[in-house]
Amino acid sequence: MKTTILLLTAIASNCMGQPTRDIKSERTKSDRNVMFIVVDDLNTTLGCYGHPVVNTPNIDRLAQMGIRFNHAYCNYAVSGPSRSSFLTGLRPETINVLDNNTPLQSVLGDRVTLPYLFKKNGFYTMSLGKVFHRDKEYNDPKAWDEIYSFAPTTIGKKGENRNMTAGALKWCEWMAAEGTDEDQADGQIAEKAVEFIKSEKDKPFFLAVGFHKPHDPFIAPREYFDMYPLEICDPPGIPPGWQPPYKHTLPGETSVFDKFSDQDKREFVRSYYACVSFMDAQVGKLLKALEETNQLDNTLIIFFGDNGYHLGEHNWWNKVTIFEKGTNAPFIIAGQSVRVKGLVSDAMFEYIDIYPTLAELMKLNNTPQYLEGKSFAEMVYDPSKPFRSEVRAIVRRGEMLGRMVKTAKWRYVEWDNGLKGNELYDQITDPTEYNNLACNIEYADLISELRTLLYKSE
Protein backbone atom coordinates (compact mmCIF):
# COMPACT_ATOMS: atom_id res chain seq x y z
CA MET A 1 0.00 0.00 0.00
CA LYS A 2 1.27 3.41 -0.91
CA THR A 3 1.33 5.61 2.19
CA THR A 4 0.20 9.19 1.67
CA ILE A 5 1.73 11.73 3.99
CA LEU A 6 1.14 15.44 4.01
CA LEU A 7 4.41 16.92 5.23
CA LEU A 8 3.15 20.18 6.63
CA THR A 9 5.98 21.45 8.77
CA ALA A 10 8.60 19.56 6.81
CA ILE A 11 7.68 21.39 3.62
CA ALA A 12 7.84 24.73 5.41
CA SER A 13 11.28 23.84 6.77
CA ASN A 14 12.62 22.82 3.38
CA CYS A 15 11.25 25.98 1.77
CA MET A 16 13.30 28.05 4.20
CA GLY A 17 16.45 26.30 3.05
CA GLN A 18 16.89 24.16 6.15
CA PRO A 19 18.92 20.96 5.68
CA THR A 20 17.07 17.66 5.47
CA ARG A 21 16.83 16.07 8.89
CA ASP A 22 18.51 12.74 9.47
CA ILE A 23 15.77 10.84 11.25
CA LYS A 24 17.99 7.91 12.21
CA SER A 25 20.53 10.19 13.86
CA GLU A 26 17.77 11.65 16.05
CA ARG A 27 16.75 8.31 17.50
CA THR A 28 18.79 9.09 20.60
CA LYS A 29 16.02 11.49 21.65
CA SER A 30 13.39 9.76 23.73
CA ASP A 31 10.44 10.45 25.99
CA ARG A 32 10.57 9.85 29.72
CA ASN A 33 6.84 9.71 30.46
CA VAL A 34 3.62 8.59 28.77
CA MET A 35 0.21 10.23 28.89
CA PHE A 36 -2.32 7.79 27.47
CA ILE A 37 -5.65 9.51 26.76
CA VAL A 38 -8.53 7.27 25.67
CA VAL A 39 -11.93 8.82 25.02
CA ASP A 40 -15.23 6.95 25.13
CA ASP A 41 -17.20 6.88 21.83
CA LEU A 42 -15.18 9.63 20.15
CA ASN A 43 -15.38 9.66 16.37
CA THR A 44 -13.53 12.05 14.07
CA THR A 45 -15.90 14.94 14.85
CA LEU A 46 -12.94 17.21 15.59
CA GLY A 47 -11.60 20.41 14.12
CA CYS A 48 -8.25 18.87 13.21
CA TYR A 49 -10.08 16.16 11.24
CA GLY A 50 -11.75 18.82 9.15
CA HIS A 51 -15.08 19.15 10.91
CA PRO A 52 -16.50 22.56 10.00
CA VAL A 53 -18.49 23.17 13.19
CA VAL A 54 -17.02 21.48 16.25
CA ASN A 55 -14.67 23.60 18.36
CA THR A 56 -11.69 21.56 19.61
CA PRO A 57 -8.71 23.95 19.88
CA ASN A 58 -6.74 21.84 22.35
CA ILE A 59 -6.95 18.60 20.41
CA ASP A 60 -6.17 20.57 17.26
CA ARG A 61 -3.05 21.92 18.98
CA LEU A 62 -2.04 18.40 19.99
CA ALA A 63 -2.36 17.31 16.35
CA GLN A 64 0.02 20.09 15.33
CA MET A 65 2.49 18.79 17.94
CA GLY A 66 2.57 15.30 16.45
CA ILE A 67 1.05 12.99 13.84
CA ARG A 68 -2.67 12.76 13.13
CA PHE A 69 -3.70 9.41 11.66
CA ASN A 70 -6.71 9.28 9.35
CA HIS A 71 -6.98 5.50 9.23
CA ALA A 72 -6.78 4.05 12.74
CA TYR A 73 -9.25 1.21 13.31
CA CYS A 74 -10.55 -0.46 16.43
CA ASN A 75 -10.92 -4.23 16.30
CA TYR A 76 -14.44 -4.20 17.76
CA ALA A 77 -16.63 -1.11 17.90
CA VAL A 78 -17.74 -1.18 21.53
CA SER A 79 -15.86 -0.38 24.73
CA GLY A 80 -15.43 -3.73 26.48
CA PRO A 81 -14.03 -5.73 23.57
CA SER A 82 -12.08 -2.78 22.14
CA ARG A 83 -10.32 -1.89 25.38
CA SER A 84 -9.65 -5.49 26.37
CA SER A 85 -8.12 -5.95 22.93
CA PHE A 86 -5.84 -2.92 22.65
CA LEU A 87 -4.73 -3.16 26.29
CA THR A 88 -3.64 -6.78 25.77
CA GLY A 89 -2.44 -6.52 22.16
CA LEU A 90 -4.73 -9.41 21.23
CA ARG A 91 -7.71 -9.62 18.90
CA PRO A 92 -11.11 -9.68 20.63
CA GLU A 93 -11.73 -13.25 19.49
CA THR A 94 -8.35 -14.29 20.94
CA ILE A 95 -8.78 -12.66 24.34
CA ASN A 96 -12.42 -13.83 24.10
CA VAL A 97 -14.06 -10.59 25.18
CA LEU A 98 -16.88 -10.12 22.67
CA ASP A 99 -19.31 -8.05 24.72
CA ASN A 100 -19.40 -5.51 27.54
CA ASN A 101 -20.26 -8.08 30.19
CA THR A 102 -17.29 -10.46 30.05
CA PRO A 103 -14.85 -9.58 32.86
CA LEU A 104 -11.29 -9.32 31.61
CA GLN A 105 -10.01 -11.16 34.68
CA SER A 106 -12.04 -14.24 33.69
CA VAL A 107 -9.98 -14.65 30.51
CA LEU A 108 -6.71 -12.77 31.13
CA GLY A 109 -4.72 -15.57 32.74
CA ASP A 110 -1.01 -14.76 32.97
CA ARG A 111 -1.06 -12.32 30.05
CA VAL A 112 0.58 -8.96 30.69
CA THR A 113 -1.54 -5.89 29.96
CA LEU A 114 0.00 -2.73 28.53
CA PRO A 115 -0.04 -0.71 31.79
CA TYR A 116 1.30 -3.70 33.71
CA LEU A 117 4.25 -3.91 31.31
CA PHE A 118 4.98 -0.25 32.02
CA LYS A 119 4.80 -0.89 35.75
CA LYS A 120 7.12 -3.90 35.43
CA ASN A 121 9.55 -1.59 33.62
CA GLY A 122 9.74 0.82 36.53
CA PHE A 123 7.05 3.34 35.55
CA TYR A 124 4.66 4.80 38.12
CA THR A 125 1.23 3.92 36.75
CA MET A 126 -2.00 5.79 37.44
CA SER A 127 -5.50 5.14 36.07
CA LEU A 128 -8.00 7.99 36.03
CA GLY A 129 -11.58 7.41 34.88
CA LYS A 130 -12.49 4.83 32.26
CA VAL A 131 -9.36 3.12 30.98
CA PHE A 132 -10.32 -0.53 31.11
CA HIS A 133 -14.03 -1.02 30.46
CA ARG A 134 -15.03 -1.09 34.12
CA ASP A 135 -13.48 -1.45 37.56
CA LYS A 136 -12.65 -4.51 39.67
CA GLU A 137 -12.77 -7.74 37.67
CA TYR A 138 -12.99 -5.81 34.39
CA ASN A 139 -9.73 -4.04 35.20
CA ASP A 140 -6.18 -5.20 35.85
CA PRO A 141 -5.61 -3.96 39.43
CA LYS A 142 -2.03 -5.22 39.61
CA ALA A 143 -1.12 -2.95 36.69
CA TRP A 144 -1.67 0.27 38.64
CA ASP A 145 -0.01 2.05 41.51
CA GLU A 146 -3.17 4.16 41.85
CA ILE A 147 -6.70 3.83 40.43
CA TYR A 148 -9.36 6.54 40.66
CA SER A 149 -12.98 6.71 39.58
CA PHE A 150 -15.17 9.81 39.66
CA ALA A 151 -18.84 10.78 39.60
CA PRO A 152 -20.82 13.99 39.07
CA THR A 153 -21.71 16.13 42.07
CA THR A 154 -25.26 16.82 43.19
CA ILE A 155 -25.19 20.11 41.29
CA GLY A 156 -23.78 18.39 38.21
CA LYS A 157 -26.80 16.07 38.11
CA LYS A 158 -29.18 18.98 37.64
CA GLY A 159 -29.98 20.93 34.51
CA GLU A 160 -32.18 21.27 31.48
CA ASN A 161 -32.60 17.85 29.90
CA ARG A 162 -34.63 15.88 27.41
CA ASN A 163 -34.90 12.28 26.27
CA MET A 164 -34.99 12.33 22.48
CA THR A 165 -36.97 9.08 22.24
CA ALA A 166 -39.68 9.97 24.79
CA GLY A 167 -38.13 7.41 27.14
CA ALA A 168 -37.99 4.47 24.71
CA LEU A 169 -34.18 4.46 24.97
CA LYS A 170 -33.07 5.55 28.42
CA TRP A 171 -29.54 6.40 27.28
CA CYS A 172 -30.70 8.70 24.48
CA GLU A 173 -30.80 11.82 26.62
CA TRP A 174 -29.00 15.13 26.90
CA MET A 175 -28.51 17.51 29.80
CA ALA A 176 -27.17 21.04 29.83
CA ALA A 177 -25.92 20.70 33.37
CA GLU A 178 -25.59 23.23 36.12
CA GLY A 179 -22.25 23.88 37.76
CA THR A 180 -18.70 23.88 36.43
CA ASP A 181 -16.47 21.34 34.69
CA GLU A 182 -15.48 19.97 38.09
CA ASP A 183 -19.11 19.06 38.82
CA GLN A 184 -18.75 16.38 36.13
CA ALA A 185 -16.59 13.26 36.29
CA ASP A 186 -14.38 14.32 33.37
CA GLY A 187 -13.64 17.67 35.01
CA GLN A 188 -12.59 15.85 38.17
CA ILE A 189 -10.43 13.48 36.13
CA ALA A 190 -8.62 16.44 34.59
CA GLU A 191 -8.21 18.07 38.00
CA LYS A 192 -6.64 14.92 39.45
CA ALA A 193 -4.40 14.51 36.41
CA VAL A 194 -3.14 18.08 36.74
CA GLU A 195 -2.45 17.49 40.43
CA PHE A 196 -0.41 14.40 39.57
CA ILE A 197 1.48 16.09 36.73
CA LYS A 198 2.49 18.92 39.05
CA SER A 199 3.59 16.62 41.88
CA GLU A 200 7.17 15.60 42.62
CA LYS A 201 8.03 12.22 41.12
CA ASP A 202 11.09 10.01 41.35
CA LYS A 203 9.99 7.65 38.55
CA PRO A 204 8.87 8.09 34.96
CA PHE A 205 5.09 7.83 34.75
CA PHE A 206 2.43 6.13 32.67
CA LEU A 207 -0.66 8.28 33.24
CA ALA A 208 -3.80 6.80 31.71
CA VAL A 209 -6.67 9.26 31.42
CA GLY A 210 -10.04 7.83 30.43
CA PHE A 211 -12.54 10.57 29.57
CA HIS A 212 -16.18 9.48 29.55
CA LYS A 213 -17.64 12.05 27.18
CA PRO A 214 -18.96 12.11 24.51
CA HIS A 215 -20.45 8.76 25.65
CA ASP A 216 -24.18 8.87 26.33
CA PRO A 217 -26.10 10.18 28.18
CA PHE A 218 -24.89 13.42 26.68
CA ILE A 219 -24.20 15.55 29.75
CA ALA A 220 -21.94 18.59 29.85
CA PRO A 221 -22.01 22.01 31.53
CA ARG A 222 -24.48 24.37 29.87
CA GLU A 223 -21.76 26.61 28.42
CA TYR A 224 -20.76 23.88 25.98
CA PHE A 225 -24.33 23.46 24.73
CA ASP A 226 -24.55 27.22 24.24
CA MET A 227 -21.69 26.97 21.73
CA TYR A 228 -23.92 25.16 19.24
CA PRO A 229 -27.24 26.66 18.08
CA LEU A 230 -29.50 23.97 16.63
CA GLU A 231 -29.46 25.55 13.17
CA ILE A 232 -25.75 24.75 12.72
CA CYS A 233 -26.10 21.13 13.93
CA ASP A 234 -26.95 19.46 10.64
CA PRO A 235 -27.72 15.73 10.66
CA PRO A 236 -26.46 13.63 7.74
CA GLY A 237 -28.62 12.82 4.77
CA ILE A 238 -29.53 9.25 3.86
CA PRO A 239 -30.24 8.06 0.28
CA PRO A 240 -34.03 7.85 -0.26
CA GLY A 241 -35.34 4.36 0.36
CA TRP A 242 -32.05 3.00 1.73
CA GLN A 243 -32.36 -0.06 3.93
CA PRO A 244 -29.59 -2.09 5.60
CA PRO A 245 -28.61 -5.14 3.50
CA TYR A 246 -29.52 -7.47 6.38
CA LYS A 247 -31.31 -7.06 9.69
CA HIS A 248 -28.01 -7.87 11.42
CA THR A 249 -26.04 -5.22 9.49
CA LEU A 250 -26.99 -2.85 12.31
CA PRO A 251 -27.00 -3.94 15.97
CA GLY A 252 -30.68 -3.16 16.53
CA GLU A 253 -33.92 -2.05 15.01
CA THR A 254 -33.97 1.49 13.64
CA SER A 255 -37.70 1.86 14.27
CA VAL A 256 -37.08 4.21 17.22
CA PHE A 257 -34.81 6.36 15.11
CA ASP A 258 -37.33 6.32 12.25
CA LYS A 259 -39.49 8.47 14.52
CA PHE A 260 -36.78 11.10 15.01
CA SER A 261 -37.96 14.55 14.03
CA ASP A 262 -35.55 17.08 12.55
CA GLN A 263 -35.33 18.68 15.99
CA ASP A 264 -34.55 15.33 17.63
CA LYS A 265 -31.70 14.78 15.18
CA ARG A 266 -30.33 18.27 15.68
CA GLU A 267 -30.50 17.97 19.45
CA PHE A 268 -28.64 14.67 19.29
CA VAL A 269 -25.91 16.20 17.10
CA ARG A 270 -25.72 19.30 19.32
CA SER A 271 -25.37 17.26 22.49
CA TYR A 272 -22.58 15.18 20.97
CA TYR A 273 -20.78 18.34 19.84
CA ALA A 274 -21.18 19.88 23.31
CA CYS A 275 -19.69 16.82 24.99
CA VAL A 276 -16.76 16.78 22.56
CA SER A 277 -15.95 20.42 23.30
CA PHE A 278 -16.28 19.75 27.03
CA MET A 279 -13.80 16.89 26.73
CA ASP A 280 -11.48 19.05 24.62
CA ALA A 281 -11.36 21.65 27.39
CA GLN A 282 -10.14 18.95 29.80
CA VAL A 283 -7.40 17.92 27.34
CA GLY A 284 -6.30 21.54 27.33
CA LYS A 285 -5.81 21.45 31.10
CA LEU A 286 -3.51 18.45 30.80
CA LEU A 287 -1.41 20.06 28.08
CA LYS A 288 -1.14 23.26 30.10
CA ALA A 289 0.01 21.37 33.19
CA LEU A 290 2.68 19.52 31.20
CA GLU A 291 3.83 22.80 29.70
CA GLU A 292 3.97 24.63 33.03
CA THR A 293 6.06 21.86 34.59
CA ASN A 294 8.44 21.56 31.62
CA GLN A 295 7.27 18.01 30.93
CA LEU A 296 5.64 18.64 27.57
CA ASP A 297 8.95 17.97 25.82
CA ASN A 298 9.64 14.66 27.53
CA THR A 299 6.16 13.07 27.52
CA LEU A 300 4.82 10.81 24.81
CA ILE A 301 1.14 11.68 24.38
CA ILE A 302 -1.32 9.27 22.82
CA PHE A 303 -4.85 10.50 22.22
CA PHE A 304 -7.59 8.38 20.63
CA GLY A 305 -11.22 7.25 20.72
CA ASP A 306 -11.91 3.68 21.82
CA ASN A 307 -14.23 3.15 18.83
CA GLY A 308 -16.11 5.12 16.22
CA TYR A 309 -19.70 6.36 16.43
CA HIS A 310 -22.61 6.96 14.06
CA LEU A 311 -24.38 10.32 14.20
CA GLY A 312 -27.27 9.31 11.97
CA GLU A 313 -25.30 7.69 9.16
CA HIS A 314 -27.18 4.57 8.02
CA ASN A 315 -30.04 5.85 10.24
CA TRP A 316 -28.01 4.68 13.23
CA TRP A 317 -27.21 6.80 16.27
CA ASN A 318 -24.77 4.63 18.18
CA LYS A 319 -21.84 2.23 17.63
CA VAL A 320 -21.32 -1.59 17.37
CA THR A 321 -21.12 -1.66 13.57
CA ILE A 322 -18.32 -2.58 11.18
CA PHE A 323 -18.95 0.31 8.84
CA GLU A 324 -16.31 3.03 8.55
CA LYS A 325 -18.19 5.19 11.07
CA GLY A 326 -18.17 2.36 13.60
CA THR A 327 -14.57 1.21 13.33
CA ASN A 328 -12.60 4.35 12.43
CA ALA A 329 -11.64 6.68 15.27
CA PRO A 330 -9.22 9.58 15.80
CA PHE A 331 -5.65 8.80 16.78
CA ILE A 332 -2.92 11.35 17.52
CA ILE A 333 0.57 10.72 18.84
CA ALA A 334 2.99 13.45 19.94
CA GLY A 335 6.35 13.53 21.70
CA GLN A 336 10.08 13.21 21.09
CA SER A 337 9.48 10.07 19.04
CA VAL A 338 7.68 12.20 16.46
CA ARG A 339 10.56 13.75 14.54
CA VAL A 340 8.56 16.15 12.36
CA LYS A 341 5.48 17.78 13.86
CA GLY A 342 2.12 18.49 12.31
CA LEU A 343 2.01 15.53 9.95
CA VAL A 344 -1.12 13.87 8.61
CA SER A 345 -0.87 10.17 7.76
CA ASP A 346 -3.16 8.02 5.65
CA ALA A 347 -1.37 4.85 6.71
CA MET A 348 -3.67 2.19 8.15
CA PHE A 349 -3.24 0.37 11.44
CA GLU A 350 -5.32 -1.60 13.92
CA TYR A 351 -5.69 -0.93 17.63
CA ILE A 352 -3.92 -4.18 18.48
CA ASP A 353 -0.84 -2.41 17.09
CA ILE A 354 -0.88 0.22 19.86
CA TYR A 355 0.63 -2.05 22.54
CA PRO A 356 3.75 -3.19 20.63
CA THR A 357 4.25 0.32 19.24
CA LEU A 358 4.36 1.96 22.67
CA ALA A 359 6.57 -0.82 23.98
CA GLU A 360 9.08 -0.16 21.20
CA LEU A 361 8.92 3.63 21.38
CA MET A 362 9.51 3.57 25.14
CA LYS A 363 12.11 0.78 24.90
CA LEU A 364 10.31 -1.53 27.33
CA ASN A 365 11.88 -4.83 28.30
CA ASN A 366 10.17 -8.22 28.21
CA THR A 367 7.43 -7.28 25.77
CA PRO A 368 5.28 -10.43 25.36
CA GLN A 369 6.02 -12.47 22.26
CA TYR A 370 2.39 -13.56 21.86
CA LEU A 371 1.09 -10.10 20.86
CA GLU A 372 -0.98 -10.19 17.67
CA GLY A 373 -0.40 -6.54 16.84
CA LYS A 374 2.74 -5.27 15.19
CA SER A 375 4.66 -2.13 15.99
CA PHE A 376 4.34 0.92 13.76
CA ALA A 377 7.15 2.71 15.62
CA GLU A 378 9.16 2.98 12.40
CA MET A 379 6.23 4.87 10.88
CA VAL A 380 6.23 7.27 13.85
CA TYR A 381 9.94 7.89 13.36
CA ASP A 382 9.55 8.17 9.60
CA PRO A 383 5.93 8.49 8.36
CA SER A 384 6.95 7.83 4.74
CA LYS A 385 7.32 4.15 5.60
CA PRO A 386 4.47 1.80 4.61
CA PHE A 387 2.52 -0.23 7.13
CA ARG A 388 -0.63 -2.38 6.88
CA SER A 389 -2.25 -2.91 3.49
CA GLU A 390 -5.45 -4.07 5.17
CA VAL A 391 -7.12 -3.93 8.58
CA ARG A 392 -9.73 -6.19 10.15
CA ALA A 393 -12.47 -5.99 12.76
CA ILE A 394 -15.29 -8.14 14.07
CA VAL A 395 -18.67 -7.70 15.73
CA ARG A 396 -21.06 -10.17 17.31
CA ARG A 397 -24.80 -10.48 16.72
CA GLY A 398 -26.12 -13.05 19.18
CA GLU A 399 -24.05 -16.16 18.51
CA MET A 400 -23.04 -15.00 15.03
CA LEU A 401 -19.87 -13.10 14.13
CA GLY A 402 -19.54 -10.46 11.47
CA ARG A 403 -16.03 -10.03 10.09
CA MET A 404 -14.66 -7.07 8.14
CA VAL A 405 -11.53 -6.47 6.12
CA LYS A 406 -10.69 -3.04 4.73
CA THR A 407 -8.11 -2.11 2.11
CA ALA A 408 -7.41 1.37 0.76
CA LYS A 409 -10.32 0.98 -1.67
CA TRP A 410 -12.63 -1.78 -0.45
CA ARG A 411 -14.52 -2.81 2.65
CA TYR A 412 -15.70 -6.43 2.68
CA VAL A 413 -17.94 -7.99 5.35
CA GLU A 414 -19.06 -11.58 5.96
CA TRP A 415 -21.76 -12.65 8.38
CA ASP A 416 -21.41 -16.12 9.90
CA ASN A 417 -18.57 -17.00 7.47
CA GLY A 418 -20.76 -15.88 4.58
CA LEU A 419 -23.69 -18.13 5.45
CA LYS A 420 -25.78 -15.13 6.56
CA GLY A 421 -24.69 -12.80 3.79
CA ASN A 422 -21.86 -10.54 2.73
CA GLU A 423 -21.33 -6.87 1.93
CA LEU A 424 -18.88 -5.07 -0.36
CA TYR A 425 -18.35 -1.31 -0.55
CA ASP A 426 -16.21 0.79 -2.85
CA GLN A 427 -14.90 3.38 -0.39
CA ILE A 428 -13.62 5.66 -3.16
CA THR A 429 -16.87 6.10 -5.08
CA ASP A 430 -19.13 5.34 -2.11
CA PRO A 431 -17.31 6.60 1.02
CA THR A 432 -20.48 6.58 3.12
CA GLU A 433 -21.06 2.90 2.23
CA TYR A 434 -24.67 2.80 1.11
CA ASN A 435 -24.28 0.73 -2.08
CA ASN A 436 -23.65 -2.96 -1.35
CA LEU A 437 -21.92 -4.49 -4.39
CA ALA A 438 -21.57 -8.02 -3.04
CA CYS A 439 -24.39 -9.45 -5.18
CA ASN A 440 -22.85 -8.20 -8.45
CA ILE A 441 -21.26 -11.12 -10.28
CA GLU A 442 -18.61 -8.83 -11.75
CA TYR A 443 -17.04 -8.55 -8.28
CA ALA A 444 -16.79 -12.31 -7.68
CA ASP A 445 -13.02 -12.48 -8.21
CA LEU A 446 -12.44 -9.43 -6.03
CA ILE A 447 -14.58 -10.93 -3.26
CA SER A 448 -12.54 -14.12 -3.43
CA GLU A 449 -9.34 -12.09 -2.97
CA LEU A 450 -10.79 -10.10 -0.09
CA ARG A 451 -12.09 -13.25 1.55
CA THR A 452 -8.53 -14.62 1.56
CA LEU A 453 -7.37 -11.46 3.33
CA LEU A 454 -10.27 -11.67 5.78
CA TYR A 455 -9.26 -15.08 7.09
CA LYS A 456 -5.50 -14.99 6.66
CA SER A 457 -3.35 -15.66 9.71
CA GLU A 458 -0.45 -13.41 10.68
ABEGO torsion letter per residue (X at the ends): XBBBBBBAAAAAAAAAGBBBBBAAAAAABBBABBBBBBBBGBBABBAAAGBAABBBAAAAAAAAABBBBABBBBABBBAAAAAAAAAAGBBAAAAGBABAABBAAAAAEABBBAAAAAAAAGBBBBBBEBABABBEAABBAAABABBBBBBBBAAAABEBBBBAAGGABAABBBBBBBEBAAABAAAAAAAAAAAAAABBBABBBBBBBBBAOABOBBBBBAAAAAABBAAABBBBBBBBGBBBABAAABABBAAAAAABBAAAAAAAAAAAAAAAAAAAAAAAAAAAAAAAAGAAAABBBBBBBABBBBBGBGGBBBBGBABAAAABBBBBBBEAABABBGBBBABBBBAAAAAAAAAAAAGBBGBBAABABBBAAAAAABAABBBBABBBBBBBBEABBBBBBBBAABBBBBBGGGAAEBBBBBAAABAAGABBAAABAAAAAAAAAAAAAAABBX
